[in-house]
């Protein structure tokens, strides 16, 4: 029990006393992967998600690029995204 309190104290010190926001990198990767695999997936999430919903900045950047491709009526796939 004491070790858990020490770890929390270390984390709070490391992040300036702030708690880490909820995050799930696996879920973020799954959403991006689904958009790449299913051409209709972006249509399903475009009204629900925004780039700021992603915790990892690289995921946010990828999602923004996907949205730009979609807006230009270009296919959202690994070739056009690269």
Secondary structure, 3 states (H helix, E strand, C coil): CHHHHHHHHHHHHHCCCCCCCCCCHHHHHHHHHHHHHCCCHHHHHCCCCCHHHCCCHHHHHHHHHHHHHHHCCCCCCHHHHC
